[in-house]
Amino acid sequence: MTSSPATIQVGLVGFGIAGRYFHAPVIRAVPGLRLSAIVQRTLNTAAEMYRDVRVVPTVEDLLALDGIGLVVIATPNTTHAGIARRCLEAGRHVVIDKPFAPTASEAAPLIELARQAGRLLSVYHNRRWDGDFLTLQRLVRQGACGRPVMFESHFDRYRPGLRPGAWRERAEPGSGVLFDLGSHLVDQAVALFGLPEAVTADVRLEREGATADDAFDVMLHYPRTRALLRGTMLACEPGPRFVLHGTDGTYVKHHVDPQEERLKGGETVGGTGWGEEPRERWGILTRPSAGGFSSEPIPTAPGDYRGFYENIRDAIRGHATLAVTPQLALDVVRLLELAQESSRQGRTVTVTEIGERGND
């Protein structure tokens, strides 16, 4: 198989859960991108799944290959900044799996490095392309609930047992549920409402033997709106995915976007009904009416993670503005750090000039 001149050859670093399920199949489904190489140090799963893709053991081997224009980093969080730096210095465009890095101090210098190198740098906040979030975002823009006053977002799971050896459950920077699932929730809230004025958080360990946080409640304070972001690994009955209360109505959405489940099930991205939800999973919009309230189901827009990589492709070609800028991704990391600080100190922490701190 050969690439056309317009095709962007992609190298994927890491073939764990993120690389195998959330990046490789999505990249393969986007016209104009070609998954040309994968870095996998051990096992042969990448070679077995993608026989037309070259598998190499190290980042150095990947960067030595001709034609790789974009490198996607899907490795443990502590390695993000170091690998990204090497790839940018080698003249490659870079996408990093969320979060940007375990700390803002590691992430911020990469923005200037990308600028100096004239290369694209972005972070895989793919949950902006969840169907339920796209639907909620449209309702907010349309003012369907009036002025938003309280937004609640859940990522609840039931996983009482720890996973021995899993880096996300070790007590190290960037591990734990806050940086894993909380990254998505914070990014979505910022996409909806912008940067908050303050953060109040409770980040904690709930499971027996846990050493990395496995539950959080984070409140983002806006002038006339609050955003409550919650996650836990001990929810036998998950809370609603989204609740939006406004001056003129309430929108409630249960169930998570189906793409993750379908990706892990091996379905082809973009197949029949991809990203669609059945009617029984649609959210409900309730508004005041004469004599009481009226409720109506709101069709969930089809989710499609290809939208992220289509934007990356078009931004590299100079045809689109980057949707997930590195500064926005850096703001997410800073807010996660402020949540940790708020929890440690047991108080509300004020957000001050967060947009300017990327140049520190």
SERO-4910 file (N, C-alpha, C, O; in steps of 0.05 Angstrom, whole numbers):
BEGIN
 pado doro    nc1    nc2    nc3   cac1   cac2   cac3    cc1    cc2    cc3    oc1    oc2    oc3
  Met    A     17    -24      0      0      0      0     18     25      0     36     27     16
  Thr    A     12     43    -18     27     69    -19      9     92    -12    -15     90    -14
  Ser    A     21    113     -3      6    137      5      6    157    -18     26    160    -31
  Ser    A    -17    170    -21    -18    192    -41     -3    216    -29      0    217     -5
  Pro    A      5    236    -46     19    259    -35      4    273    -13     16    286      4
  Ala    A    -23    272    -14    -39    286      5    -43    271     31    -53    282     51
  Thr    A    -34    246     31    -38    230     55    -18    236     76      6    238     71
  Ile    A    -27    239    101     -9    244    124     -3    217    137    -21    204    147
  Gln    A     22    210    138     30    184    150     32    189    180     44    208    190
  Val    A     20    170    196     18    172    225     33    150    238     32    127    230
  Gly    A     48    158    258     62    138    276     48    139    303     45    160    315
  Leu    A     41    116    314     28    113    340     48    102    360     59     80    356
  Val    A     52    116    382     70    107    403     53     96    426     39    111    439
  Gly    A     54     70    430     39     57    451     15     42    440      1     52    423
  Phe    A     12     17    450    -10      1    440    -24    -13    463    -32    -36    462
  Gly    A    -28      3    485    -44     -7    507    -73     -1    501    -81      0    478
  Ile    A    -89      4    522   -118      9    518   -122     33    501   -138     32    482
  Ala    A   -108     55    506   -113     80    491   -105     76    461   -121     82    443
  Gly    A    -81     66    457    -72     63    429    -88     43    413    -95     47    390
  Arg    A    -94     20    427   -107     -2    413   -136      5    406   -146     -1    384
  Tyr    A   -151     17    425   -180     21    422   -188     49    414   -207     52    399
  Phe    A   -174     70    423   -183     97    419   -168    112    398   -178    133    389
  His    A   -145    102    389   -130    116    369   -128    101    343   -137    110    322
  Ala    A   -116     77    343   -111     62    318   -136     59    301   -135     66    277
  Pro    A   -158     49    311   -181     45    294   -193     71    284   -205     72    262
  Val    A   -191     92    299   -202    118    291   -185    130    269   -195    140    249
  Ile    A   -159    130    273   -140    140    252   -145    125    226   -145    137    205
  Arg    A   -148     99    228   -151     82    204   -177     90    188   -179     85    164
  Ala    A   -196    101    202   -222    107    190   -224    135    178   -244    143    168
  Val    A   -202    151    180   -203    179    171   -188    181    144   -164    177    143
  Pro    A   -202    188    123   -189    192     97   -168    214     99   -172    234    112
  Gly    A   -146    210     86   -124    229     87   -103    223    108    -82    235    109
  Leu    A   -109    204    126    -90    195    146    -84    166    141   -101    150    133
  Arg    A    -59    159    144    -51    130    142    -35    122    166    -15    134    172
  Leu    A    -45    102    181    -30     91    203     -7     74    191    -11     52    182
  Ser    A     17     86    192     40     73    179     58     58    198     71     39    189
  Ala    A     59     66    224     78     52    242     67     54    270     53     72    278
  Ile    A     73     33    286     65     32    314     90     24    331    105      6    323
  Val    A     93     38    353    114     31    372    102     13    393     85     22    408
  Gln    A    111    -12    394    103    -31    415    128    -46    424    140    -61    409
  Arg    A    135    -42    449    160    -53    459    159    -83    463    178    -98    458
  Thr    A    136    -93    473    132   -121    478    107   -131    466     91   -115    456
  Leu    A    103   -157    465     79   -170    453     78   -165    423     94   -150    412
  Asn    A     61   -179    410     58   -178    381     30   -170    372     22   -174    349
  Thr    A     15   -159    391    -13   -153    385    -17   -133    362    -34   -136    346
  Ala    A      0   -112    361     -2    -92    340      3   -105    313    -12   -100    294
  Ala    A     24   -121    311     31   -134    286      9   -154    277      4   -157    253
  Glu    A     -3   -167    297    -25   -186    290    -50   -172    280    -64   -182    263
  Met    A    -56   -149    292    -80   -135    285    -77   -119    259    -96   -116    244
  Tyr    A    -53   -108    255    -49    -90    232    -25   -100    216     -2    -90    220
  Arg    A    -30   -119    199     -8   -132    184      4   -113    163     26   -119    153
  Asp    A    -10    -92    155      1    -73    136     15    -50    149     23    -31    135
  Val    A     18    -50    175     31    -29    190     57    -38    201     60    -61    212
  Arg    A     77    -21    199    104    -29    209    104    -25    240     96     -5    250
  Val    A    114    -45    254    116    -44    283    145    -43    291    161    -60    283
  Val    A    152    -23    307    180    -19    316    180    -17    346    160    -11    359
  Pro    A    204    -23    358    205    -24    388    210      2    402    204      4    426
  Thr    A    219     23    389    226     48    403    217     72    388    212     71    364
  Val    A    216     95    402    209    120    390    231    128    370    225    139    349
  Glu    A    256    122    376    278    129    358    275    114    332    280    126    311
  Asp    A    266     89    333    262     74    308    239     87    292    241     88    267
  Leu    A    219     96    306    196    109    292    205    134    278    199    139    255
  Leu    A    221    151    292    229    177    281    250    173    258    254    191    243
  Ala    A    262    150    257    281    144    235    267    136    209    280    135    188
  Leu    A    241    130    211    226    122    187    220    147    169    215    168    179
  Asp    A    222    143    143    216    164    125    186    169    123    170    150    123
  Gly    A    178    194    121    150    200    115    131    204    138    109    213    133
  Ile    A    139    197    162    120    200    185    117    230    191    136    243    199
  Gly    A     93    240    187     88    268    191     75    275    217     79    297    228
  Leu    A     60    256    228     45    260    253     51    237    272     49    214    264
  Val    A     58    244    297     62    223    317     41    226    338     36    248    349
  Val    A     27    204    345      7    203    366     18    188    389     28    166    387
  Ile    A     17    201    413     30    190    437      8    179    455     -8    194    466
  Ala    A      7    153    459    -13    140    475      1    122    495     -3     97    496
  Thr    A     18    134    512     34    121    532     26    130    560     10    148    562
  Pro    A     37    118    581     31    128    608     37    158    611     55    169    598
  Asn    A     21    171    627     21    200    629     49    212    635     55    233    625
  Thr    A     64    198    652     90    209    660    110    211    636    130    225    638
  Thr    A    104    197    615    122    197    591    114    217    570    129    221    551
  His    A     90    229    572     80    246    551     99    268    542    105    271    519
  Ala    A    108    284    562    123    308    555    150    301    542    158    313    523
  Gly    A    164    280    553    190    273    542    188    263    513    204    271    497
  Ile    A    168    246    508    165    236    480    157    258    462    167    260    439
  Ala    A    138    275    471    129    297    454    152    316    446    154    325    424
  Arg    A    169    321    466    192    339    460    210    327    438    218    341    420
  Arg    A    216    301    441    233    288    420    221    289    393    234    293    373
  Cys    A    194    285    392    181    285    366    179    313    354    183    316    329
  Leu    A    174    333    370    173    361    360    201    369    350    204    382    330
  Glu    A    221    362    366    248    369    358    257    355    332    274    364    317
  Ala    A    244    332    327    249    318    302    232    328    279    232    316    257
  Gly    A    216    349    284    201    361    262    174    348    256    164    351    234
  Arg    A    163    333    275    137    320    271    115    335    285    119    348    305
  His    A     91    334    273     67    343    286     61    323    308     69    299    306
  Val    A     48    332    330     44    314    353     15    316    364      5    338    367
  Val    A      3    293    369    -21    291    385    -15    274    409     -3    252    407
  Ile    A    -23    284    433    -18    269    458    -45    260    469    -64    276    470
  Asp    A    -46    235    478    -70    226    491    -74    243    517    -54    250    530
  Lys    A    -99    248    524   -104    264    548    -94    248    573    -95    224    573
  Pro    A    -86    262    594    -82    291    596    -56    299    582    -39    282    576
  Phe    A    -53    325    577    -30    336    563     -4    325    576     14    315    563
  Ala    A     -2    327    603     21    318    619     12    317    648    -10    327    654
  Pro    A     27    304    665     19    302    693     20    329    708      5    333    727
  Thr    A     35    348    698     37    374    710     37    396    689     47    391    666
  Ala    A     27    419    696     28    442    677     56    451    671     62    460    649
  Ser    A     74    448    690    102    456    686    116    439    665    134    449    652
  Glu    A    107    414    661    118    398    640    105    404    613    118    403    593
  Ala    A     79    411    614     65    415    589     71    442    576     74    444    552
  Ala    A     73    463    592     75    490    582     98    494    562     94    507    541
  Pro    A    123    484    568    145    489    549    141    477    522    152    486    502
  Leu    A    124    456    520    119    443    494    104    461    475    107    459    451
  Ile    A     88    479    486     73    498    469     92    516    454     89    520    430
  Glu    A    112    527    468    131    544    455    149    529    436    156    538    415
  Leu    A    156    504    444    172    487    426    158    482    400    170    483    379
  Ala    A    132    476    401    116    471    377    115    496    360    117    495    335
  Arg    A    112    519    373    111    544    358    137    549    343    137    557    320
  Gln    A    159    546    358    185    550    345    190    530    322    203    537    302
  Ala    A    180    506    326    185    486    305    165    488    282    168    475    261
  Gly    A    144    504    285    124    507    265    108    482    261    101    474    239
  Arg    A    103    468    283     89    442    282     63    443    299     62    457    319
  Leu    A     44    428    291     19    425    305     23    409    331     37    389    331
  Leu    A     10    418    352     10    403    377    -19    404    388    -31    425    391
  Ser    A    -30    380    394    -57    379    405    -59    356    424    -40    339    427
  Val    A    -81    354    438    -86    334    459   -113    321    453   -132    334    445
  Tyr    A   -114    294    457   -137    278    448   -160    280    468   -165    262    483
  His    A   -173    303    468   -198    306    484   -221    298    466   -238    314    458
  Asn    A   -222    272    461   -242    261    442   -270    262    451   -289    260    435
  Arg    A   -274    265    478   -302    265    488   -318    290    480   -342    291    485
  Arg    A   -304    309    467   -320    331    455   -336    321    432   -355    334    423
  Trp    A   -329    298    421   -344    286    399   -362    263    408   -371    247    392
  Asp    A   -368    262    434   -389    244    444   -416    256    434   -420    280    433
  Gly    A   -434    238    427   -460    247    418   -476    262    439   -489    282    433
  Asp    A   -475    253    464   -490    266    485   -479    294    490   -494    313    495
  Phe    A   -452    298    488   -441    324    492   -447    343    469   -453    366    473
  Leu    A   -446    332    445   -453    349    422   -482    359    424   -488    381    417
  Thr    A   -499    341    434   -527    349    438   -530    370    459   -544    390    456
  Leu    A   -517    366    482   -517    385    504   -506    412    495   -517    433    501
  Gln    A   -484    411    480   -472    436    471   -491    452    453   -492    476    454
  Arg    A   -505    438    436   -525    451    419   -547    463    435   -556    486    429
  Leu    A   -557    449    455   -579    460    472   -570    485    487   -585    504    490
  Val    A   -545    485    497   -534    508    511   -533    532    492   -541    554    498
  Arg    A   -523    527    468   -520    549    448   -547    560    440   -550    584    434
  Gln    A   -567    542    438   -594    551    430   -609    564    453   -631    576    449
  Gly    A   -599    561    478   -613    572    501   -638    556    507   -658    567    517
  Ala    A   -638    530    502   -662    513    506   -670    512    535   -694    509    540
  Cys    A   -652    515    554   -659    515    582   -657    543    594   -658    547    618
  Gly    A   -655    563    577   -651    590    587   -622    595    595   -604    582    584
  Arg    A   -618    612    614   -591    616    624   -583    593    642   -597    588    662
  Pro    A   -560    579    637   -552    557    654   -545    567    682   -531    587    685
  Val    A   -555    552    702   -548    559    729   -533    537    744   -516    542    761
  Met    A   -539    512    737   -525    489    749   -522    467    728   -541    458    715
  Phe    A   -497    459    724   -490    438    706   -477    415    722   -459    420    738
  Glu    A   -487    391    718   -475    368    732   -467    347    712   -482    340    693
  Ser    A   -443    336    715   -432    317    696   -419    294    712   -403    298    730
  His    A   -427    269    705   -417    245    719   -401    227    701   -407    225    677
  Phe    A   -381    215    712   -368    192    700   -366    170    721   -346    168    735
  Asp    A   -387    155    725   -389    135    746   -386    107    735   -397    100    714
  Arg    A   -370     91    749   -365     63    742   -366     46    767   -364     57    789
  Tyr    A   -367     20    763   -365      2    786   -342    -17    780   -344    -36    764
  Arg    A   -320    -12    794   -296    -28    792   -284    -30    819   -264    -16    825
  Pro    A   -295    -46    837   -285    -47    865   -257    -58    868   -244    -51    888
  Gly    A   -249    -75    850   -222    -87    853   -201    -70    840   -206    -58    819
  Leu    A   -177    -70    851   -155    -56    839   -142    -73    817   -145    -98    817
  Arg    A   -128    -60    799   -115    -75    778    -85    -75    784    -71    -55    780
  Pro    A    -75    -98    793    -46    -99    800    -28    -92    777    -31   -102    755
  Gly    A     -9    -74    782     10    -66    762      0    -44    743     16    -34    727
  Ala    A    -25    -36    744    -35    -16    727    -24     12    735    -26     20    758
  Trp    A    -12     26    716      2     51    723    -19     72    732    -12     89    748
  Arg    A    -43     70    722    -63     90    731    -71     87    760    -82    106    772
  Glu    A    -64     65    772    -72     61    800    -47     62    819    -49     55    842
  Arg    A    -25     71    808     -1     75    825      0    104    835    -11    122    822
  Ala    A     12    108    858     14    135    869     36    150    856     59    151    866
  Glu    A     31    162    832     50    176    817     37    200    803     12    199    800
  Pro    A     52    220    795     39    243    781     23    235    757     32    218    741
  Gly    A     -1    246    755    -18    240    732    -34    215    733    -49    209    715
  Ser    A    -31    199    755    -47    175    757    -73    182    771    -78    205    779
  Gly    A    -90    162    774   -115    166    788   -138    174    770   -134    181    746
  Val    A   -162    173    781   -186    178    765   -190    208    758   -201    214    737
  Leu    A   -180    226    775   -183    254    769   -170    261    742   -182    274    725
  Phe    A   -145    253    738   -131    259    714   -140    241    690   -137    249    667
  Asp    A   -151    218    697   -161    200    676   -188    209    666   -191    220    643
  Leu    A   -209    205    681   -236    212    673   -242    242    677   -256    254    662
  Gly    A   -230    253    699   -235    282    704   -225    300    682   -236    321    678
  Ser    A   -204    291    667   -195    307    644   -217    312    624   -220    334    614
  His    A   -233    291    619   -255    294    600   -276    314    611   -285    331    596
  Leu    A   -283    311    636   -305    327    647   -297    356    648   -313    374    642
  Val    A   -272    362    656   -263    389    658   -261    401    630   -270    424    626
  Asp    A   -251    387    611   -249    397    583   -277    403    572   -281    424    560
  Gln    A   -296    386    577   -323    391    567   -336    416    581   -349    432    567
  Ala    A   -331    418    607   -342    442    621   -330    468    610   -344    487    606
  Val    A   -304    468    605   -291    491    594   -301    497    566   -304    520    558
  Ala    A   -305    476    550   -316    480    523   -343    493    524   -350    508    506
  Leu    A   -359    486    545   -386    497    547   -386    526    558   -400    543    548
  Phe    A   -370    530    579   -373    555    595   -348    572    596   -348    594    607
  Gly    A   -325    562    586   -300    577    589   -287    571    615   -294    553    629
  Leu    A   -266    587    621   -251    583    646   -267    594    670   -279    615    668
  Pro    A   -267    579    692   -282    587    716   -266    608    732   -243    613    726
  Glu    A   -279    619    752   -266    638    769   -252    624    793   -233    635    804
  Ala    A   -263    601    801   -252    587    825   -259    558    823   -276    549    807
  Val    A   -245    542    839   -249    513    840   -251    504    869   -236    512    886
  Thr    A   -271    487    874   -274    474    900   -275    444    895   -291    435    879
  Ala    A   -258    428    908   -256    400    902   -252    382    926   -241    390    946
  Asp    A   -262    358    923   -257    336    942   -247    313    926   -262    299    912
  Val    A   -221    307    927   -209    285    912   -200    265    932   -186    271    951
  Arg    A   -208    240    929   -205    221    951   -200    192    941   -202    186    918
  Leu    A   -194    175    961   -191    146    957   -215    132    970   -219    136    994
  Glu    A   -230    116    956   -253    103    967   -250     72    969   -261     60    987
  Arg    A   -235     60    951   -232     31    950   -210     22    970   -190     35    974
  Glu    A   -214     -2    981   -195    -13    999   -168    -18    985   -168    -30    963
  Gly    A   -147     -8    996   -120    -12    985   -112      8    963    -90      6    953
  Ala    A   -130     26    956   -123     45    935   -101     64    944   -100     73    967
  Thr    A    -83     70    925    -61     89    930    -63    113    912    -50    134    917
  Ala    A    -79    112    891    -85    134    873   -114    141    876   -131    124    880
  Asp    A   -120    167    873   -148    175    877   -167    160    858   -161    155    835
  Asp    A   -190    152    869   -210    137    853   -238    149    855   -257    137    847
  Ala    A   -240    174    865   -265    188    866   -260    218    869   -240    226    881
  Phe    A   -278    234    858   -275    263    860   -301    277    857   -319    267    843
  Asp    A   -303    300    870   -325    319    865   -311    346    861   -297    356    879
  Val    A   -314    358    838   -301    383    831   -323    403    823   -339    398    805
  Met    A   -324    426    837   -342    447    830   -327    470    817   -308    481    829
  Leu    A   -335    477    793   -324    500    779   -343    523    783   -367    521    777
  His    A   -332    546    793   -349    569    799   -347    589    776   -326    599    769
  Tyr    A   -370    596    765   -373    617    745   -390    639    757   -403    635    777
  Pro    A   -390    663    745   -405    685    757   -434    679    764   -443    687    785
  Arg    A   -448    664    746   -476    659    752   -483    629    746   -506    622    744
  Thr    A   -462    613    744   -466    584    738   -447    568    755   -425    577    762
  Arg    A   -455    544    762   -438    525    775   -436    500    758   -456    491    746
  Ala    A   -413    488    757   -409    462    743   -398    442    763   -376    445    772
  Leu    A   -414    421    768   -406    401    787   -398    376    772   -414    364    758
  Leu    A   -373    368    774   -362    345    759   -355    323    779   -342    328    799
  Arg    A   -366    299    774   -364    278    793   -355    252    780   -363    246    758
  Gly    A   -339    236    795   -331    210    785   -325    192    808   -315    200    829
  Thr    A   -330    166    804   -325    146    825   -322    119    812   -332    114    790
  Met    A   -309    101    825   -306     73    817   -324     55    833   -322     30    831
  Leu    A   -341     66    850   -359     50    867   -388     59    863   -402     65    883
  Ala    A   -397     59    839   -425     66    833   -439     42    819   -436     39    795
  Cys    A   -453     26    834   -468      4    822   -490     14    804   -497      2    784
  Glu    A   -501     37    812   -521     50    795   -510     78    788   -511     96    805
  Pro    A   -500     82    764   -488    108    757   -508    130    759   -532    126    754
  Gly    A   -498    154    765   -515    178    764   -520    186    735   -510    173    717
  Pro    A   -536    207    731   -540    216    704   -514    226    691   -497    237    705
  Arg    A   -512    221    665   -488    231    651   -487    261    652   -466    273    658
  Phe    A   -509    274    646   -511    303    647   -537    312    659   -558    300    655
  Val    A   -536    334    675   -560    348    683   -554    378    679   -533    388    688
  Leu    A   -571    392    666   -569    421    662   -594    434    671   -615    430    659
  His    A   -592    450    692   -614    466    701   -610    495    691   -588    506    694
  Gly    A   -631    506    680   -630    534    671   -654    549    680   -672    538    693
  Thr    A   -655    574    674   -677    591    682   -704    583    669   -725    590    678
  Asp    A   -702    569    646   -726    562    631   -730    532    627   -747    524    611
  Gly    A   -713    516    640   -717    487    635   -695    470    646   -675    481    656
  Thr    A   -698    444    644   -678    425    654   -675    403    633   -694    392    622
  Tyr    A   -650    396    628   -643    374    610   -629    352    626   -609    358    640
  Val    A   -638    328    624   -626    305    639   -620    283    619   -637    275    603
  Lys    A   -595    274    619   -586    253    601   -573    230    617   -553    235    631
  His    A   -583    206    614   -571    183    626   -555    168    604   -558    173    580
  His    A   -538    149    613   -523    132    595   -500    147    582   -501    171    577
  Val    A   -478    132    577   -454    143    565   -455    139    535   -469    121    525
  Asp    A   -440    154    521   -437    152    492   -429    123    485   -412    111    499
  Pro    A   -440    111    464   -435     83    458   -408     77    444   -402     54    440
  Gln    A   -394     97    436   -370     92    420   -349     76    434   -337     58    422
  Glu    A   -343     81    459   -323     66    474   -329     37    474   -312     20    468
  Glu    A   -354     30    481   -362      2    482   -359    -11    454   -350    -34    452
  Arg    A   -366      3    433   -364     -8    406   -335    -11    397   -328    -30    383
  Leu    A   -319      8    404   -290      6    397   -278    -18    411   -263    -33    398
  Lys    A   -283    -22    437   -272    -44    451   -284    -71    441   -272    -92    445
  Gly    A   -308    -69    429   -320    -93    418   -309   -100    390   -317   -120    378
  Gly    A   -292    -83    379   -280    -89    354   -296    -80    330   -289    -88    307
  Glu    A   -316    -64    334   -332    -55    311   -316    -35    294   -298    -21    303
  Thr    A   -323    -35    268   -310    -17    249   -320     11    253   -344     16    252
  Val    A   -302     30    257   -310     58    260   -324     68    235   -313     65    213
  Gly    A   -347     80    238   -361     91    215   -380     71    202   -392     77    182
  Gly    A   -383     47    215   -402     28    204   -431     37    208   -436     58    219
  Thr    A   -450     21    199   -478     27    201   -486     34    229   -481     18    248
  Gly    A   -498     57    233   -508     65    259   -486     74    278   -491     76    302
  Trp    A   -462     79    268   -440     86    286   -446    111    302   -455    132    291
  Gly    A   -442    109    328   -446    132    346   -475    139    352   -480    159    366
  Glu    A   -494    124    341   -522    131    345   -532    118    371   -523     96    379
  Glu    A   -552    130    383   -564    120    407   -593    113    401   -607    128    386
  Pro    A   -604     91    413   -633     85    410   -649    106    425   -640    119    443
  Arg    A   -674    108    417   -692    128    428   -694    127    459   -696    147    472
  Glu    A   -693    102    469   -697     99    498   -673    110    514   -674    113    539
  Arg    A   -651    118    501   -628    129    514   -627    160    511   -609    173    521
  Trp    A   -646    171    496   -645    200    492   -649    215    518   -662    205    536
  Gly    A   -639    239    520   -643    256    543   -671    268    542   -684    269    521
  Ile    A   -679    279    564   -706    291    567   -703    321    574   -688    329    592
  Leu    A   -716    337    558   -717    366    563   -745    373    576   -765    368    563
  Thr    A   -744    384    600   -769    392    614   -770    422    617   -750    435    626
  Arg    A   -792    434    609   -796    463    611   -823    470    622   -842    454    620
  Pro    A   -825    493    634   -852    502    644   -871    506    621   -864    516    600
  Ser    A   -896    499    626   -917    504    607   -942    511    622   -942    511    647
  Ala    A   -963    518    608   -988    526    621   -998    504    640  -1003    482    631
  Gly    A  -1000    511    665  -1010    492    684   -990    472    695   -998    454    709
  Gly    A   -965    474    688   -946    455    698   -920    454    682   -908    474    677
  Phe    A   -913    429    674   -888    426    659   -893    407    635   -911    390    636
  Ser    A   -877    410    615   -878    392    592   -851    380    587   -831    394    590
  Ser    A   -850    355    580   -824    341    575   -824    329    547   -844    320    537
  Glu    A   -800    330    535   -798    318    508   -770    305    506   -750    316    516
  Pro    A   -769    282    493   -743    269    488   -728    285    467   -739    293    447
  Ile    A   -702    288    471   -685    302    452   -667    282    438   -650    270    451
  Pro    A   -670    279    412   -653    259    398   -623    265    403   -614    288    401
  Thr    A   -608    245    409   -579    248    413   -565    248    386   -569    231    370
  Ala    A   -549    269    382   -534    271    358   -514    247    356   -504    239    377
  Pro    A   -509    236    333   -490    215    330   -462    224    339   -453    245    329
  Gly    A   -449    209    356   -422    216    364   -403    205    343   -409    185    329
  Asp    A   -379    217    341   -360    207    321   -332    218    327   -326    241    322
  Tyr    A   -315    201    339   -288    209    346   -271    215    322   -250    228    324
  Arg    A   -280    207    298   -265    215    274   -264    245    271   -245    256    258
  Gly    A   -283    260    283   -283    289    281   -257    301    292   -248    321    281
  Phe    A   -246    289    313   -221    299    324   -199    297    303   -185    317    297
  Tyr    A   -195    273    292   -173    269    273   -178    282    246   -159    289    232
  Glu    A   -203    286    239   -209    301    214   -200    330    218   -189    342    199
  Asn    A   -204    341    242   -195    368    248   -164    370    248   -153    389    238
  Ile    A   -151    350    259   -122    349    259   -112    348    230    -94    364    223
  Arg    A   -123    331    214   -116    330    185   -118    357    172   -100    366    158
  Asp    A   -142    369    175   -147    394    161   -130    417    172   -122    435    157
  Ala    A   -124    417    198   -107    437    210    -78    435    200    -66    455    194
  Ile    A    -68    410    197    -42    406    186    -40    416    157    -20    428    149
  Arg    A    -62    412    142    -62    421    114    -67    451    112    -66    462     90
  Gly    A    -74    464    134    -79    492    133   -107    499    125   -113    522    117
  His    A   -126    480    127   -153    484    119   -173    489    142   -196    494    137
  Ala    A   -163    487    167   -181    490    190   -166    500    213   -142    498    215
  Thr    A   -181    512    232   -170    521    257   -170    497    276   -189    482    277
  Leu    A   -149    494    291   -146    472    310   -168    473    331   -171    494    344
  Ala    A   -183    452    335   -205    451    354   -195    449    383   -204    464    400
  Val    A   -176    431    388   -164    428    415   -136    440    414   -117    426    407
  Thr    A   -134    465    421   -108    478    421    -92    469    445   -103    461    466
  Pro    A    -66    471    444    -50    463    467    -54    481    491    -52    472    514
  Gln    A    -61    507    486    -67    524    509    -92    515    524    -93    516    548
  Leu    A   -113    507    509   -137    497    522   -131    472    538   -140    468    560
  Ala    A   -114    454    526   -107    429    540    -90    435    565    -93    422    585
  Leu    A    -73    456    563    -58    464    586    -76    475    608    -71    470    632
  Asp    A    -96    490    601   -115    501    620   -129    478    635   -134    480    659
  Val    A   -135    456    621   -148    433    634   -129    422    656   -138    416    678
  Val    A   -104    419    649    -84    408    669    -82    427    693    -82    418    716
  Arg    A    -81    453    688    -80    472    710   -104    470    728   -102    472    752
  Leu    A   -128    467    716   -152    464    732   -152    438    748   -161    438    771
  Leu    A   -141    417    737   -139    392    752   -119    395    776   -124    385    797
  Glu    A    -98    410    771    -79    415    793    -92    433    814    -87    429    838
  Leu    A   -108    452    806   -122    469    825   -142    453    841   -146    458    865
  Ala    A   -155    433    828   -173    415    843   -158    399    864   -168    396    886
  Gln    A   -135    389    857   -118    375    877   -111    393    900   -112    385    923
  Glu    A   -103    418    894    -96    437    914   -119    444    932   -116    445    956
  Ser    A   -143    448    920   -167    454    936   -173    431    955   -180    436    978
  Ser    A   -171    407    945   -177    383    962   -157    381    985   -165    375   1008
  Arg    A   -131    385    979   -111    383   1000   -115    405   1022   -112    399   1046
  Gln    A   -122    429   1013   -125    451   1032   -153    453   1044   -157    468   1063
  Gly    A   -172    439   1033   -199    440   1043   -212    468   1040   -227    477   1057
  Arg    A   -207    481   1017   -218    507   1012   -221    512    983   -211    498    966
  Thr    A   -237    533    976   -240    541    949   -215    556    939   -204    573    954
  Val    A   -205    549    915   -181    561    904   -189    579    881   -204    570    863
  Thr    A   -179    603    881   -186    622    860   -168    617    835   -144    612    837
  Val    A   -180    619    811   -166    617    786   -159    645    777   -176    662    774
  Thr    A   -133    651    774   -124    678    767   -107    677    742    -86    664    742
  Glu    A   -115    691    722   -100    695    697    -89    668    687    -66    666    679
  Ile    A   -106    649    686    -97    622    678    -87    621    650    -69    606    643
  Gly    A   -100    637    632    -92    637    604    -64    647    600    -50    639    581
  Glu    A    -55    665    617    -28    677    614     -6    659    625     17    662    619
  Arg    A    -13    640    642      7    625    656     19    604    638     39    591    646
  Gly    A      8    600    614     21    581    596     48    591    586     64    575    575
  Asn    A     54    616    591     80    627    582    100    629    605    121    641    602
  Asp    A     93    618    629    111    619    652    137    604    646    154    603    663
***
